[in-house]
Amino acid sequence: MTENHSNHTDNPRVLTGITTTGTPHLGNYVGAIRPAIKASQSSDVDSFLFLADYHAMIKSHEPEKIHQSSMEIAATWLALGLDPEQVTFYRQSDVPEIMELSWILTCWTAKGLMNRAHAYKASVRANEANNDDADFGITMGLFSYPVLMAADILMFNGQQIPVGRDQIQHVEMARDIAQRFNHHYGPHFALPEAVIDDNVAVLQGLDGRKMSKSYNNTIPLFETEKKLKKSINKIKTNLLEPGEPKDADDSTVFQIWHAFASAEQSADMRQQFAGGIAWGEAKQCLFELINQELAQPRQRYAELIANPAAMEAILAAGADKARAVTVPKLAEIRSAIGIRPMGA
């Protein structure tokens, strides 16, 4: 999820949470990581990026998987140029104020609002389709996930929240929760608004569907050169022979090319498709283009994975920076709800 916030400076605060449930792939890179890192390098934004490891527990109950994913995701962002001096880079679980705020907000969240959450409704529908009990396998984590996301946003007084279309509802829920709280206790939270960026690329996977871990059709971001080449060769194509014109707009190979290429390179490849480039040659070109962009970060990634203590130190420093915001904010909220020293 990607959230854009304002703080006490005039700079908008850009906050991006990454759920630690898997290995980052090319789709994550193009759709979220690359644009967020680019935004973080601008001097007129205040960037907060976090590993959403408590969110990960909703999808995964495998400790080693969550731990490994946290390492891979931290190493990925740092290898791709995230500067911990310029941004606040932290683990959600290192900022306990977020969890405390989540409980406070839970006490102000209507159950009826949670009943309407897309993820919950989808799970109920799947259960009903299988003739199971409507709530079979549904945890309170899945049910109240939007409250924790609201705490992630409201803890930093988020205002403009750039998200994918599938996350708009969560921002609207955060707004609803903030309004109820403010109505009762006074104006403590900014009301967030969803902002949609339709220019962010959504990559197709090996089978032509959206690249997604749930479809098992991803190309891992930092696999070896050899494995990257092998993955690209597995991309589904049609049976057109070399010399036969190919439709660039109907091709996963071209779609991924376009996400990595310059405008000039895209135009050139489009002509080659019209001219009947062989699939093997197109895939070889795609491998070379992606490999060129990722070769150096891949090396940095390997160095970071081999040195977890260095990443731990970066995240600890990031948590200190985040808590400089969250500790006073939570003190204000606790006081507002009546949890304060005796006689105060």
N, C-alpha and C positions, 0 to 999 in steps of 0.2 A: 504494500500500500504506500502511496506517496502522498504526503501531506505538506501543505505550505502554510507557514505561520508568521505572525507578526509578534515582535517582542518589544521591549522598552526602547530600543533604537528605532530609527526610521526604516531599517532594513526588513524586508519580509523574511520570515523564518521558514526555511524549507526543511521539512522533516519526512524521512523515508524509513519505513520499517520493513525488514526482510525476514520472513518466517524461516526458521532454521529446520527445514524438513527435507532437504535434498541437496544435490550437487548442482551448482549454477550451470545453466546451459546457454546456448547462443540466443535463444528467445528472450531469456532474462536480461542478457547483456544489451541487446538491441532495444528492447522495450522499456527497461527500467534503469539498469546500472549505468550505461553510457550517458543517457540524458541527465541523470541525477548527478553524476560526477562532473559533467560539463557545467551544470548549474552551480555546483558547489565551488567551482573555481572562480566564480564572479565575485568581485569585491562588494557588490551591493546586495548580497543575500547573506543570511545567517543560517548555515546548514547544520541540521541535526540528523544523523543517521544511526539507526539502531538495529541490533539483532533481536528479532521478536521471538525469544526462546520460550517464553510462557505461552505465546500463541501456538507454538509448535506442538505443545502437549495435546492440543485438541485433535490433531491429525495423527500423532505418533506417540506410542507408549514405549518406544525402544530407546533406552538411555544412550546407548553407544551411537545410535543413528543421529540423535539430536546433538550430541557432543561433537561428533565428526562433522556434521553439517555446519555447526557454529564455527568450527575452525576453517572449513572450506570457504564459507561465505565471508568471514573476516579477511582471510588471505586474498580472496578474489577482489574485494573492494580496494584493499591496500595496494595490491599488485597493479590494478588498473589506474592508479594515480590519485586515490583519495588521500588528501593531506590532513593528518590528524591535528596538525597545528592550526589549520584554517577552518576545520569543521569540528563539531562535537560528535564523536563516534563512540557509541556505548552499547552495552548489553541491557536489554529491558530488565533482566533479573538483578542487575546491579543497582537499580534505582527503585528502592522499596516504596517510595512515595506513590509511584504509579499504581501498585497493587492496593495500597491503602485507599487511594482515591477511587479505585474500581469498586471496592466494597461500599464506600459512601454513596457513589452514584447508583449502585445496585439498589440501594434503599429508596432511591427516587425514580427508579425505572419501572414503568408499567409492564406487567407480564404480557398484557395484550400487545404491546409494542414488540416484544421479543417473539411473540407468536407469529408475527408477520415477517420475520427475518428470512431472507431467501434460502440461506444454507439449511436452516432448521426445516423450513417447508419442503425443501427438496428431499431431505432425509425422510420426512414423514411420508411423502408421496412414494418414495422408493419402497418403504416398508409396506405401505398399503398395496402397492403393485405386486409385492411378493406374498401377500396375504399374511403378513406379520402384524404384531401389535404396532400401533402407530408410533410409539416411542421406543421401539426395540433398538438397542445399541446407541441411543442418543444420550450423551452425557450433559451435565449442566454446563460444562465448558463450551460445548458446541452451542447450546441454547443461549448462554449469556455472553458469547464471544463479542457481540457488538458493544457491550458495556466496557469491556477491557479496551477495545479500540477507541471508544469515546474517552476513556481515561488517558490513553496515549496522546490524543489530540488536545483535550481540554487542560491537561496538566501544563501544557505550554501555551495556552490561550490561542489555539489555532484559529485563523480567520478564513483564509482562502486555501482550499484543500484540493490540489490537482490529483485526480484518481482515475483509474480505468472505469468504464461504465458499470462493471459488476460491483464496484465499491461505492457508488453514489448513495445507495440506501444507508450504508453505515455512517456516512457523513451526515445524512439527514437525521438519523437516529441520535447521533452525538449532539446535533443542534437541538433536537426535541428534549433530550435529557438536560442539556444546559439551560434551556428555557424554563423547565419546571423547577430546577434548582434555584435559578436566579429569581424567579417569581416569589419563591418562599423566603430566600435568605438575602436577596439583594444581588447587584450585578457583579458576580465574581468571575464569570466565564465569558469570554468572547464567543459569539455565535458563529460556528464554522459554516462555510459555504463550499460546495463541491465545484471544482474547476476541471473541465475535461479538455485534454490535449489530443485532438484527433490525428495529429501528425506523428504520434509515436507508432513505430512499426510493430505489427503483430506477425511474428514469423510462422511459416508453415513448418511442420516437422517432416520426418522421413517418409511418412505415409500420406502427406498432403493435407492432413488435418492440422489444426493449430498446434504448434509445438508446446507440449505439456507433459509434465512428469506422469500425470494420470493416464495419458495415452501411451506412455512408454515409447515415445517417438522422438526423443530429444537428441541433440548433439552436445555432449558436455563441453563446457567452455575451454577448459585447460587440459583436455586429453592430449596424449603425445601426438607428434606430427603424423606418425604412422597410423594411429587410431583415428585421427581427424580425417585423414585421407580415406580410410576405410568407411567411416560414417558417411562422408559425402558421396562415396560411390554407391551407398545403399539408398540414396534418395530416389523415390519412385518417379519413373518417367514413362512416357508412352512408347509405342513401338515404331515411331517414325525413324526411317533410315537416315544416315548421313546424306546431305544434299537435299533432303526434303525440308521445305520451310516449316518452322516450328513457331507456335503461338507463345510469345514471351509471357503474356498476361495469364496464361493457363499453366505456367511452369513453376514448380517449387524451386528448381535450380535458379531460375531467373529472379524469383522473388527474394531469395536469400542474397543473391548477387547484388540486387538493387539496394539492400539494407547496408551493405558494406562498401559499395562503389561510389565514386564521385558521379556527378550528373553526366560528365563526359564519358566515363567508363560505362555507365548504364546505357547511354544512347548507342555507343559502339557495340555493346553486347546485344542490344535489341536488333541491330542491323545483322549481326552474325546469326541470330536466331532466324530471321527472315531469309537469310542466305543458306540455311540448312546445316548449321554447325552440328557436328556429331555429338551425341550425349556425353561420350567419354571425354571429348575435348572440352566441352562446356564445364564438366565436373572438375577436370584438372585445373582449368582457369579459376574456378570458384575456390578450390583448395588453396591455390597460390595466393589469391587475394586475401582470404581469411587468415591464412598462416602468417602473411606479412604483417597484418595488424596485431596478431596475438603472440608472435614469437617472443618479443621482449617481456611482455607481461607474464607469459607462461614461465619464463625463467625466474622472474621475481616471485611468482606464486610458489614455485618449488622451494625457493629459499625460505619463504615465510612459513610454509607448512613444516619445514624442518626445524623451525625455531619458534615453537608455541609460546615460550616465555616472553619473547619480544612482543607478540600480539597481545598477550595478557596484560603487559605493562601499558600498552597503548589504550586498551579498553578500560583499564582501571583509571587512567588519567581522564579519559572521556567521561566516565561515570562521575568523577569529581566535578567536571565542567557542567554536566547535565544537572547534578544535584544542587549546584549554585542557583539554579532556577527552581527546582522542584521543592526543596526544603522550605524556603520562605512561602511558596505558594500553598503548600499543604498546611503550614502553620496558620495561614489566613483562613483556609477552609475549615480546619478543625475549630478554630475560634468561632467562626460563623455558626457552626452546628451545635456549639455548646460544650465541646470537648476542650477544656482549658483548665489552667491551674485553679485550685480552690481559692475562692475569694477574688479571683481576677474579674 
